[in-house]
């Protein structure tokens, strides 16, 4: 079987995790063996599950953000690595620069790899390993949310501080609806 890299991307609240879980569920129906992972720093809804903003959840394994192929192949036992058909990873924008190599190593072994993550950070800039993953992907699904300001198609994640667009801050700030809004390009306010 030929390997494949599928990338699901878009802004906050676009349904990336929902789409990841939908694809995982279809693979499960097809009797495929699946492993699901997320970065250890994502503790928003659960430490042991991948969870959508609407509460749908599946059990997962946690990985350190700087995971490499070498470290991954030591964490996942050989038989499990060999016998798993589908590897699914959520919130991949939090993984480091070695993550695309991990995905490529799995694909080279004939595995279906499904990843979901933000393409842009709160500044509107490419986020983490996503540009490379998008370039390597065999299939890309770019999802849109609904802009909370005008109701149009949203492609940006607006970080909020006290209800107002953030003027700065660290690239990574874990949060949900209390911290981010989906906005279109015109309604997005870039940090100064």
C-alpha positions in Angstrom: 0.0 0.0 0.0 1.3 3.5 -0.9 1.7 6.0 1.9 -0.1 9.3 1.8 0.1 12.6 3.7 -3.3 14.4 4.2 -3.2 18.0 5.7 -6.3 19.6 7.2 -5.8 23.3 7.8 -7.5 26.6 8.4 -8.1 29.1 11.1 -9.6 28.6 14.6 -13.1 27.2 14.7 -13.0 26.0 11.1 -13.6 22.4 12.0 -10.1 21.0 11.6 -10.2 18.6 14.5 -13.8 17.6 13.6 -12.6 16.7 10.1 -9.6 14.8 11.5 -11.9 12.7 13.7 -14.3 12.2 10.8 -11.5 10.7 8.7 -10.3 8.6 11.6 -13.8 7.3 12.2 -14.1 6.3 8.5 -10.8 4.5 8.7 -12.0 2.7 11.8 -15.2 1.6 10.0 -12.9 0.3 7.2 -11.1 -1.8 10.0 -7.9 0.1 9.8 -5.5 0.2 12.8 -5.2 3.7 14.0 -3.1 5.7 16.4 -4.0 9.3 17.3 -1.6 11.9 18.8 -1.5 15.4 20.0 1.2 17.7 21.5 1.6 17.4 25.2 1.2 21.2 25.7 -2.5 21.1 24.4 -4.4 20.5 27.6 -7.5 22.7 26.8 -10.2 20.1 27.1 -8.4 16.8 28.0 -4.9 15.5 28.3 -5.9 12.0 27.1 -8.2 12.8 24.2 -8.3 14.9 21.0 -11.4 17.0 21.6 -13.3 19.3 19.2 -14.6 22.7 20.4 -18.1 21.0 20.4 -17.1 18.2 22.7 -16.5 15.2 20.3 -13.5 13.3 21.6 -11.3 10.3 20.8 -8.5 8.8 23.0 -5.0 9.8 22.0 -1.3 9.6 22.9 0.6 12.8 23.8 3.9 13.7 22.2 6.5 16.4 23.1 6.4 19.4 20.8 9.9 18.9 19.4 9.3 15.2 18.4 11.5 13.8 15.7 11.3 10.6 13.7 14.0 9.0 15.8 12.3 9.9 19.1 8.9 8.8 17.7 10.2 5.5 16.6 11.5 4.9 20.1 8.2 5.9 21.7 6.0 3.7 19.5 6.9 0.0 19.9 8.1 -1.7 16.7 5.1 -4.0 16.2 2.7 -1.2 16.8 4.6 1.0 14.4 4.6 -1.7 11.8 1.0 -2.8 12.2 -0.7 0.6 12.4 -2.3 1.7 9.1 -3.3 5.3 9.9 -1.4 7.8 12.0 -3.4 10.9 12.9 -1.9 14.0 14.5 -3.9 17.0 15.8 -2.7 20.6 16.6 0.5 20.0 14.5 1.4 23.7 14.4 2.7 23.1 17.9 5.2 20.5 16.7 8.7 21.6 15.8 10.7 21.7 12.6 11.5 17.9 12.6 7.8 16.9 12.5 7.5 17.0 8.7 10.4 14.5 8.5 8.5 12.2 10.9 5.5 12.4 8.6 7.6 11.7 5.6 9.2 8.7 7.3 5.8 7.2 8.1 4.6 7.8 4.5 7.7 6.2 3.1 6.7 3.1 5.2 3.3 3.0 3.4 1.3 4.7 6.2 -1.6 7.0 5.8 -0.8 10.1 7.8 -3.5 12.7 8.6 -2.5 15.9 10.3 -4.6 18.9 11.3 -3.3 22.3 12.4 -3.5 26.1 12.0 -1.8 27.4 8.9 -1.4 31.0 10.3 -0.6 32.2 13.8 -2.4 35.1 15.5 -0.2 37.6 13.6 -1.4 36.2 10.3 2.0 34.6 9.6 2.8 30.9 8.6 2.7 28.8 11.8 5.4 26.3 12.8 5.9 23.3 10.5 2.7 23.9 8.5 4.3 25.5 5.4 6.5 22.5 4.9 3.6 20.1 5.6 1.4 21.9 3.1 4.2 21.6 0.5 4.7 17.9 1.1 1.0 17.0 1.3 -0.6 14.6 -1.2 -4.0 16.2 -0.2 -4.8 19.5 1.4 -8.2 20.5 2.9 -8.2 24.2 3.7 -11.3 24.8 5.9 -12.9 28.2 6.7 -14.9 29.3 9.7 -17.5 32.1 9.9 -16.2 35.6 10.6 -17.7 36.7 13.9 -17.7 40.4 12.8 -19.2 40.3 9.3 -20.5 36.7 8.9 -18.3 36.1 5.8 -15.8 33.2 5.3 -13.1 33.4 8.0 -9.4 32.5 7.3 -7.7 34.2 10.3 -7.5 33.6 14.0 -7.9 36.8 16.0 -6.3 36.7 19.5 -8.2 38.7 22.0 -7.1 40.3 25.3 -9.9 41.7 27.4 -12.2 41.4 24.4 -10.0 43.4 22.1 -7.6 42.3 19.3 -4.2 41.5 20.9 -1.4 44.0 20.1 1.4 41.4 20.7 2.5 38.5 22.8 4.0 35.1 22.4 3.4 33.0 19.3 1.9 30.2 21.4 -1.0 30.9 23.7 -3.3 27.9 24.2 -7.0 29.0 24.3 -10.5 28.6 22.9 -13.4 30.9 22.4 -12.3 33.0 25.4 -9.1 33.9 23.7 -9.6 33.6 19.9 -12.2 34.6 17.3 -12.5 33.5 13.6 -12.2 36.5 11.3 -12.1 37.2 7.6 -9.1 38.9 6.0 -10.9 42.4 6.1 -12.0 42.1 9.7 -8.7 40.7 11.0 -6.7 43.3 13.0 -3.0 42.4 12.8 -0.9 43.1 15.9 1.1 46.3 15.7 
